């Protein structure tokens, strides 16, 4: 018998391979069809209780010093914090009272407050466990509704963290001409301390708006102090700012100690200081300085009450 031709051998191989694949698929279908479905994972009461205990331990280690053992904002460190730590039962919150929101705040922290970011300090499993414990504290007890004062409402609507009742750190800065200025020199006026950086786009965009805001209250007791946080030479900062706002006067803290005390973690950072020399509030990041809410906030604390 003669050998089959090469094309015929190729066709036989293709048919054989197809049959093998079809058979394998059929076997797989049959196994899957008749294999019993896996039982759903059910967390036992013991596992749930263990997670609850773990969440309580994590809370006592990382949170109770400020928020108190039961989340009522009465921890041993609470009295020294501005703004004070959250009482989980108090409403309203600035974000929804959900596990997702609580986990996000626990992970990222809240800039401008004592709420630190724990994303790098806790494993994902511990973050989830701590989140659920905080959510239980916030929802398993009777809630209390706080009626905000006029000042609290003004600060919130303008995007400021309430820091009333605190004294600002000492700050001595100098301009490009070498003239020194102290923050205490502006007592009797409302001062906005605008802490900016030479590579911060938002900072440079804010300067014209802050100049406009200062001009709107000219002679009524508002001063804006532009303090550069990262220039090696204040003359370099002055030259850069001049390109954005001709005639603006900027300052720098050569020692850097003052700015460190002002807790500058995000640029721009703006502190609002009252006529009595006490802190009113602080805001970080991009801000709409032309907003009516900002003007209302400034007007409320101006020493010249006719501006109101």
C-alpha positions as CSV (number, residue, x, y, z in Angstrom):
1,X,0.0,0.0,0.0
2,X,1.4,3.4,-0.9
3,X,2.0,6.1,1.7
4,X,-0.7,8.9,1.9
5,X,0.4,12.1,0.3
6,X,1.7,15.0,2.5
7,X,-1.5,17.1,2.2
8,X,-3.6,14.1,3.3
9,X,-1.4,13.4,6.3
10,X,-1.8,17.1,7.3
11,X,-5.6,16.9,7.1
12,X,-5.6,13.7,9.2
13,X,-3.5,15.5,11.9
14,X,-5.9,18.5,11.9
15,X,-9.0,16.2,12.2
16,X,-7.3,14.3,15.0
17,X,-6.4,17.4,16.9
18,X,-9.9,18.8,16.6
19,X,-11.3,15.6,18.0
20,X,-9.0,15.7,21.0
21,X,-9.9,19.3,21.8
22,X,-13.7,18.6,21.4
23,X,-13.3,15.5,23.7
24,X,-11.5,17.5,26.3
25,X,-14.1,20.3,26.2
26,X,-16.9,17.7,26.6
27,X,-15.2,16.1,29.6
28,X,-14.7,19.5,31.2
29,X,-18.3,20.4,30.7
30,X,-19.5,17.1,32.2
31,X,-17.3,17.5,35.2
32,X,-18.4,21.1,35.7
33,X,-22.1,20.2,35.1
34,X,-22.3,17.4,37.7
35,X,-19.8,18.7,40.3
36,X,-21.6,20.2,43.3
37,X,-21.4,23.9,43.8
38,X,-19.0,25.1,46.5
39,X,-20.6,26.1,49.7
40,X,-20.6,29.9,50.3
41,X,-18.1,31.2,52.8
42,X,-19.9,31.9,56.0
43,X,-18.1,33.9,58.7
44,X,-18.6,32.2,62.0
45,X,-19.6,34.2,65.1
46,X,-16.2,33.4,66.5
47,X,-14.5,35.0,63.5
48,X,-16.7,38.0,63.6
49,X,-16.1,38.5,67.3
50,X,-12.3,38.1,66.8
51,X,-12.4,40.8,64.1
52,X,-14.4,43.0,66.5
53,X,-11.7,42.5,69.2
54,X,-9.0,43.2,66.7
55,X,-10.7,46.4,65.6
56,X,-11.1,47.6,69.2
57,X,-7.4,46.9,69.9
58,X,-6.4,48.9,66.7
59,X,-8.6,51.7,67.7
60,X,-7.2,51.9,71.3
61,X,-3.6,51.9,69.9
62,X,-4.0,54.4,67.0
63,X,-7.1,56.5,67.7
64,X,-8.3,56.5,71.4
65,X,-5.6,59.1,72.5
66,X,-7.6,61.7,70.5
67,X,-11.0,60.3,69.9
68,X,-11.4,58.7,73.3
69,X,-12.0,55.0,74.1
70,X,-15.6,55.1,72.8
71,X,-15.1,57.6,70.0
72,X,-16.6,60.6,71.8
73,X,-13.8,63.0,71.1
74,X,-12.6,63.0,74.7
75,X,-9.2,61.3,74.6
76,X,-6.3,62.6,76.8
77,X,-4.8,64.5,73.8
78,X,-8.1,66.1,72.7
79,X,-7.8,69.3,74.7
80,X,-4.6,70.4,73.0
81,X,-5.9,69.8,69.4
82,X,-7.3,72.5,67.2
83,X,-9.7,71.6,65.6
84,X,-10.8,69.1,68.2
85,X,-11.1,65.4,67.3
86,X,-14.4,64.2,66.0
87,X,-17.1,62.9,68.3
88,X,-18.4,60.0,66.2
89,X,-21.9,60.3,67.5
90,X,-22.1,64.1,66.6
91,X,-23.7,65.2,63.4
92,X,-23.3,66.5,60.8
93,X,-20.0,65.0,59.4
94,X,-18.2,66.6,56.5
95,X,-18.5,63.4,54.6
96,X,-21.0,60.5,54.5
97,X,-21.0,58.2,57.5
98,X,-20.1,55.1,55.5
99,X,-17.4,52.4,55.7
100,X,-16.0,53.7,52.4
101,X,-15.7,57.3,53.6
102,X,-14.2,56.2,56.9
103,X,-11.6,54.0,55.2
104,X,-10.6,56.8,52.9
105,X,-10.1,59.3,55.7
106,X,-8.3,56.7,57.8
107,X,-6.0,56.0,54.8
108,X,-5.3,59.6,53.7
109,X,-5.9,61.6,56.8
110,X,-7.4,65.2,56.7
111,X,-4.9,67.9,55.7
112,X,-4.8,70.8,58.1
113,X,-6.0,68.8,61.1
114,X,-4.4,66.4,63.6
115,X,-6.0,63.5,61.7
116,X,-3.0,61.6,60.4
117,X,-2.8,59.3,57.4
118,X,-2.6,55.6,58.4
119,X,-2.4,54.1,54.9
120,X,1.2,53.2,55.2
121,X,1.1,52.2,58.9
122,X,-1.7,49.5,58.6
123,X,-2.2,46.5,56.4
124,X,-5.2,46.4,54.1
125,X,-6.8,43.9,56.4
126,X,-6.2,46.0,59.5
127,X,-7.5,49.1,57.7
128,X,-10.8,47.2,57.0
129,X,-11.0,45.9,60.5
130,X,-10.4,49.4,62.0
131,X,-12.8,51.0,59.6
132,X,-15.6,48.7,60.6
133,X,-15.0,49.3,64.3
134,X,-15.2,53.1,63.7
135,X,-18.4,52.7,61.7
136,X,-19.9,50.7,64.6
137,X,-18.9,53.4,67.1
138,X,-20.5,56.0,64.8
139,X,-23.8,54.2,64.2
140,X,-24.5,52.0,67.2
141,X,-25.1,54.8,69.6
142,X,-27.6,57.6,69.7
143,X,-26.5,60.5,67.5
144,X,-26.3,64.1,68.6
145,X,-27.0,67.0,66.3
146,X,-24.8,70.1,66.8
147,X,-26.1,73.4,65.6
148,X,-23.1,75.3,64.2
149,X,-22.5,78.9,65.3
150,X,-22.3,81.8,62.9
151,X,-18.5,81.6,63.0
152,X,-18.4,77.9,62.4
153,X,-20.7,78.2,59.4
154,X,-18.6,81.0,57.9
155,X,-15.4,79.1,58.3
156,X,-16.9,75.9,56.9
157,X,-18.5,77.6,53.9
158,X,-15.2,79.4,53.1
159,X,-13.3,76.1,53.2
160,X,-11.4,76.9,56.4
161,X,-10.6,74.6,59.4
162,X,-11.7,76.2,62.6
163,X,-8.7,77.0,64.8
164,X,-10.1,79.7,67.0
165,X,-8.6,80.0,70.4
166,X,-5.1,79.2,69.4
167,X,-2.1,81.5,69.3
168,X,-0.1,81.5,66.1
169,X,3.6,80.6,66.2
170,X,6.1,83.4,66.1
171,X,7.0,84.4,62.5
172,X,9.8,86.7,61.4
173,X,10.3,87.2,57.6
174,X,12.2,89.5,55.4
175,X,11.5,90.9,51.9
176,X,13.9,91.3,48.9
177,X,15.2,94.6,50.3
178,X,16.1,92.9,53.6
179,X,13.4,94.6,55.6
180,X,12.2,92.3,58.5
181,X,8.5,92.0,59.3
182,X,6.9,90.2,62.3
183,X,3.5,88.7,62.2
184,X,2.8,90.5,65.5
185,X,3.3,93.8,63.6
186,X,-0.1,93.3,62.1
187,X,-2.1,93.0,65.3
188,X,-5.2,95.1,65.1
189,X,-5.8,94.0,61.5
190,X,-7.0,90.8,59.9
191,X,-4.0,89.0,58.3
192,X,-3.9,86.3,55.7
193,X,-0.6,84.5,55.8
194,X,-0.2,83.0,52.3
195,X,2.5,80.4,52.4
196,X,3.4,79.5,48.8
197,X,6.1,77.8,46.8
198,X,8.1,78.7,43.6
199,X,7.1,75.5,41.9
200,X,3.4,75.5,43.1
201,X,1.1,76.4,40.2
202,X,-1.9,76.9,42.5
203,X,0.1,79.3,44.6
204,X,1.0,81.6,41.7
205,X,-2.6,81.5,40.4
206,X,-3.8,82.5,43.9
207,X,-1.7,85.6,44.1
208,X,-3.7,87.9,41.8
209,X,-6.9,86.9,43.6
210,X,-5.4,87.6,47.0
211,X,-4.2,91.0,45.8
212,X,-7.7,91.7,44.6
213,X,-9.2,90.6,47.9
214,X,-6.7,92.8,49.8
215,X,-7.7,95.8,47.5
216,X,-11.4,95.2,48.1
217,X,-10.9,95.8,51.8
218,X,-8.3,98.6,51.4
219,X,-8.3,100.8,54.5
220,X,-10.7,98.4,56.3
221,X,-8.1,96.3,58.1
222,X,-7.0,93.4,55.9
223,X,-3.4,92.6,55.0
224,X,-2.1,89.7,53.0
225,X,1.5,88.4,53.7
226,X,3.0,86.3,50.9
227,X,5.6,84.1,52.5
228,X,7.7,81.8,50.2
229,X,8.4,78.4,51.7
230,X,11.1,77.0,49.3
231,X,13.2,79.7,47.7
232,X,16.9,79.7,48.6
233,X,16.9,83.5,48.1
234,X,13.9,85.8,48.6
235,X,15.1,87.8,45.6
236,X,14.5,84.8,43.4
237,X,11.0,84.5,44.9
238,X,10.3,88.2,44.3
239,X,11.4,88.0,40.7
240,X,9.2,85.0,40.0
241,X,6.2,86.6,41.7
242,X,6.6,89.8,39.8
243,X,6.0,88.0,36.6
244,X,2.6,87.0,37.8
245,X,1.7,90.0,39.9
246,X,3.8,93.1,39.1
247,X,4.4,95.1,42.3
248,X,3.6,92.3,44.7
249,X,5.8,92.1,47.8
250,X,6.9,88.7,49.0
251,X,8.8,87.5,52.0
252,X,10.8,84.5,53.1
253,X,11.8,83.0,56.4
254,X,15.5,82.4,56.1
255,X,15.7,80.1,59.1
256,X,12.7,78.1,58.2
257,X,11.8,77.6,61.8
258,X,8.7,79.7,61.7
259,X,7.2,77.9,58.7
260,X,7.9,74.5,60.3
261,X,5.9,75.7,63.3
262,X,3.0,76.6,60.9
263,X,2.7,72.9,60.0
264,X,3.1,73.5,56.2
265,X,2.5,70.1,54.6
266,X,0.6,71.3,51.5
267,X,1.1,74.3,49.3
268,X,-0.5,76.8,49.3
269,X,-1.4,77.0,53.0
270,X,-3.2,80.1,54.3
271,X,-3.6,81.0,57.9
272,X,-6.3,83.6,58.9
273,X,-5.3,85.7,61.9
274,X,-7.7,87.9,63.7
275,X,-7.2,91.5,64.9
276,X,-6.5,90.2,68.4
277,X,-3.5,88.2,67.1
278,X,-5.2,84.9,67.6
279,X,-5.7,82.3,64.9
280,X,-9.2,82.1,63.3
281,X,-8.7,79.3,60.7
282,X,-6.5,77.6,58.1
283,X,-7.0,76.3,54.6
284,X,-4.8,74.3,52.3
285,X,-4.7,73.7,48.5
286,X,-6.5,75.6,45.8
287,X,-9.1,78.1,47.0
288,X,-11.5,80.4,45.2
289,X,-10.5,83.7,46.8
290,X,-13.1,85.6,44.8
291,X,-15.9,83.6,46.3
292,X,-18.6,85.4,48.3
293,X,-18.1,83.0,51.2
294,X,-14.5,84.1,51.6
295,X,-15.5,87.8,51.6
296,X,-18.2,87.2,54.2
297,X,-15.6,85.4,56.4
298,X,-13.1,88.3,56.1
299,X,-15.9,90.9,56.7
300,X,-17.0,89.2,59.9
301,X,-13.6,89.6,61.6
302,X,-12.6,93.1,60.2
303,X,-11.9,95.5,63.0
304,X,-13.8,98.2,61.1
305,X,-17.4,97.0,61.6
306,X,-18.7,99.3,59.0
307,X,-17.2,96.9,56.4
308,X,-19.9,94.4,57.5
